Each structure stands twice: as C-alpha cells, then as structure tokens.
C-alpha cells in the first residue's frame, strides 16, 4: 500500500474549514545588496505578526532539493499532488483557466507576446508587459487570419496582460513538446521538438507549431512592441484524480489570473469568479464560507515584482496583502496556511529552488513563539523543512480529519 492510500483510509469527513493562501513567489534571499533582508522581513506586517504568535512555521521544498519549479508543479505540490508524478503542461492549465474546454487530443500552449529585433532575437520576453486590451486586439487579428494549420483547427484566446493561449485541435496529436521560448533575452525563438522523440503524434504537433509560427509572425511583424510570441508548456490534458476524491473536501478557488484558475479547475475546484484585488478576494471568501470546505486563495504580485527584481515593490505587495488580511480573519478558518508556491528572489529575477516559508495556524498547531512570519523565523519553526506535497496532510491533521493509524 502506498502512502496516499494510507491517508485515504484514515481520512474522516468533518465540518472543518480549511484555507490555503498563496503569495506567489513569496520566498526570497537575504543578500548584502538588500541589507541582508528579504522583502518579507523588510515589510511592515502587523497582521501577519499577530497571527504568527499563535502559529507554527517552517519551510517547504516545492518539488525536490535543487529543482526550480514552474507555477504548475509549485501549486500541484501545495494541493498534495506529487509534481513529479503528476506532470501537467502549462498550456493546459492556462486554457482551463480561461474557461476553454479541452477535448481528447487537443494540444494547448501558453503564450507570451514578445519583442523581436530584425534578426529574430528576443529583446523583451513580455513585450513591455502590454495591457490586456492590446493583447485582445492582437489575438483577434491572429484568430481572424489563422483558422487552421495543416489539418488542425487553431483556437486563440487572450489572457491578462501579454499572455494568451493557443490550442491545436485535430486528429493524432499529443504533447509534450519543448518550449518555443529561450527563457531569456538575447536568443532566438527555438524550434519545438517532441519530448518523446518516438511519438508520431508529438512529431505531428511539433510540425503544426512550426507552421503556425510561419503563418502568424508576418501578421504581427509591424506591431511594436509585440511583434513576436513565445509558446511554452505545450501539452495535452492528462488524467488526474479530483481534489474531492482525494481529500473529501469541497474546494473553491479565488484567483485573478487564468493560470491559477486553470490549476484549480484541473483538480476539480470550483472557480469563484469576479474578485480582482486581494481585499475583494478575501471578501468573497467570507461570502462563500458556508459553501465550501477548502479555499485556495491566490495572490500574484509578490511573484511579479520578484521577477522584475524590484525589492521595494515586492515589499509593498506584501504590505498590501497584510493590510487586507483582517477581512479573512473575520471568518477565521479552522486551519489556515499562508505560504508561496516557490521562491522568486529579487536577486535571481525568476523562480528558484530555495524553500519557501510557510505559516500554519489552527487550534492545535501550537505556537513556535515567533513574533514575525519571515524566512529567518521559519527556519526555527517546528514544521521544519518538508516537501510541499505534505502541507495538505498537515492541514488535514490540524483539522482533525484523520483517524488513528494502527492499534
């Protein structure tokens, strides 16, 4: 019997309310350049400070030591799905988050508009973070001009900012494919290849992506700064057990960005649409408190400013979050976890493998006698350093959702 089966046998149905609040990319590094402070340590967080005094703290390894996760693996781990076992393409997640339905055999890609120079070199991977209306206009133009490539239908839908989704719908297709994204400026857009070189279906999908680039790039060539695009996470939708099947919890998702809604939808959470600010998200949580057992609440801006390398903006995003936190605390769940899906250190300007801090509060979590929620404090916490996939199990245990194991 594997460990998940043991947990399933022990799981009890209770009336406990559980909330996971994710400050995307929360973890950071204390460096000389930053005065040996992280944004979380430098931020004024009176509400988190008060909560930390009655909570346990620790650090979470998002995937495995030394492995830097994307947002998909980072969140799947927090949901209790081993990100090595359950591999999901980012395109699938983004498509679901935008409300698109994927059919068997559909291949989806997450896309960024970018800026290319005259030689096809990527000079800005996010095209200056164009506004959503500009993205919508460009996607409408591409959709009008490109209905099919080869024998496959092409579906294009705008997301937020510079992001959009492309779906290839036809016979005999599958992923995953390598990314059409160099992942940094100064390089050309690479040609996609099948991850499994023996897969005829993946080879056909890769050929369609190449044909799509050939047709699409001339259409937007004069559209500065968004005269190119990058595709990544090119894959088909896998089979995955639902959150309620695994944990006996009705789950609701309160997120703003499509990708995180898609991750939630992938595991069967209900998307609670509408809120745009963290205060509005917490208000929606309060309004829906009686309708769900588990809430996933996602806050993007800590990650965004970490990727920009903007220490002050990341610190301010944490302070904005803290200022809104009392709204959630009006309806304190039985179990509350506050953490990140990974670290996004300002000095790295991207995701990293460094364990992210986690705070866990319940009537039986105990107190680690820590006055603040910070990376330094979390290093001293009673939770220690553990893999993120076990956080949901600790939350269940703190909600008294497990029977005793053995005699």
LUMGURO-516043 format. One record per residue (C-alpha): x, y, z. Coordinates in pm, whole numbers, plus 50000, padded with zeros to 5 digits. Example, Ala and Ser with C-alpha at 12.3 -4.5 7.8 and 13.67 -1.06 7.14 Angstrom:
<keses>
512304955050780513674989450714
</keses>
This chain:
<keses>
500005000050000501395034249908501275064650135498375081649955496295050250005497085050950379496005087250402492805079150212491935050850450492465073650750490515103450611487415113950802484615136350679484355165950918482895201050920486295217650941487015247950720490465249150561492135277650371495375278450172496565313750094499375315249840501535346149795503065335849465506875335549471506895347249835510285333149934513385354549886517045356649983518785379450232521765393750047524335420950105522765441149821519445440550010520925448750350520705412050449516925414950446514245398050239511135417250126509095397050378511485406950657511585443550549507815446950511505605461050786503165432450852501335438051181498555413451098500875385250995502975393051303499965389051531498975356551360502475342151379502485343051759499835315751763501125295351468503725270251359506255278551089508635260550858509945258650503508565239650203510615223249929508425228449620509495197449423512815182649536516115197849657517705218849385514765216949141513305250349036509555246648973507215263648735503925276148875502145243848777504365220048975504595245349259500825246549304500175209749241502585202549526500625225749755497445207649654499075174849759499805160849413503405149349373504665172349095507005145248968504155120148934501545144548803503105164248521500785189648361501655212748075501325249748144499275254447828496615230447958496395249448286496145283348116493495271247871491325257648151491795289548349490475309948056487335288748054488195268547744487145232147716489825207847606488875177447402490805144747398493785150247170493835188247196497305203047241497425236047430500235261447466500645290747697501865320847502503535354447567503695382647320507335393447299509585418047116511905405646840514675425346667515305424846293517305392446326514595374246523516375377846856514155381347164514805415547321511855415647565510105383347663506985402147779506745429447512506935456447777504035439947963501465452647713497995459747851495215434047821493255453647552496335453447328496695415847378493005411047295493385431446974496405411146861494695378046941491605388846747493805397246449495565363546459492265345046506490775362346204493735354245981494545318946102491685293846135493695262446061497245249946017497595217145832494525196645919494155211646268491855239046392493605267546574491915283946874493455315847016492245333447330493675363547509494535362247877495725390548102498445414548001500845399647746499585363747790497345342747567496585306547481496805286747157495015253447113495645229646823492595207346769492925178446526493465141346487496585123246601498105149946826499765148547167502425165447378504555173747550506775194647325509825215247414509255252647456509365278247177510905301447435514605307647508513615317647866515865348147850516535377547623519335377747366518495344947193516215335046903512955316146949513885279046943512075253746724509875230046926510645192946937508775162847080509905154247433509375118047330511275115147003509465082446924505955097446937504475102146590501615122446741504035146146913506055149646591502885159846408502065185246682505585199946657505155203746280501865222346332503505246246578506215254146320503525260646057501665283146299504785304146357505335306945983501785319545933501475341746242504735361246264504225380945938500775391946060502155409746368505605418846234504875456446245503015455846579505575471846811506465462447080504535429547045505865417246711506525381446817505375354847061506705326147270504965292847333505635270447630504035242647831502825226947506500925195647609497645176647619495415172747924496325142948147494045121848366494205133548729492095124649037489965152849173490645171449495487355159849647488125123549562491485125849738490585146550043486765145750082486755183650069484585206249852487085231549723486695266849590489335287649413489565325549442492235336849196492625365448949495005351748686493815324548445496675300548506495855296148874492165292248799493185265548550495275247148806492325247149043489915235648772492305207848672491845191449012488115198349028487965230049235485125254449166486315287649027484745316749219484975344048957484865381748995487305394949259490245414949124492025427449439493185407849740490635426349955487875415649715489215380049720489025378950100485515393850091484465366249851485945340350087483815354350371480715353750149481325317750039482445304850379479465281650428479555267750072482985250950065485255231150296488545242350142489545275649990492535282549766493255319949754496005331849519497925364949525500145371549222502095403449281504865390549507505985368549217505615395648955507845420349137510335393249231510725385448860511285422448796513995422749065512065450849235512685447049608510645477249714507645467349501507685431749633507895445049989504935468549916502915439549769503405420450095502305450950294499195454550074498375418150138498835422450511496555452950516493735432250362494285401550583491855412250862488985406950617489815369850601490425368150975486835379451037485915343850936488945325151065489045290150915489735260551141493035255950957494905283950777498145280150582499955310150432502895303050203504225305949848504265281349561508015286949527510595313949592511175342449345514245360549483514705396049361518395389549301517525359749077514665377448891512955343948849511785312649022514295293649232514685261049424515005277849765512415265450017509545289750069508335299550419505035285650549502815295650841500235270750973497535281251219494895260451395493585254651746496125226551781499035239851572500765252451882502945283451894506565284851783506855317051989507885336451681506935373251667507025375451287506445354550975509765356150789512235332850621514595335850919511865327951166510545299450954513985283250974513425279751351509845267451328508555233851446507385223151097511005220850986511775216850616509385193850432508175187150079505265209149977503125179049886502765171150258501315205150353497735194250275498235163950500499355186250788496345208450725494055177950737495695166251059495245200551216491585199051114491245165051290490475148750957492465116751016491605086151219494345069851425496745047351232497065012551375496164998551717
</keses>
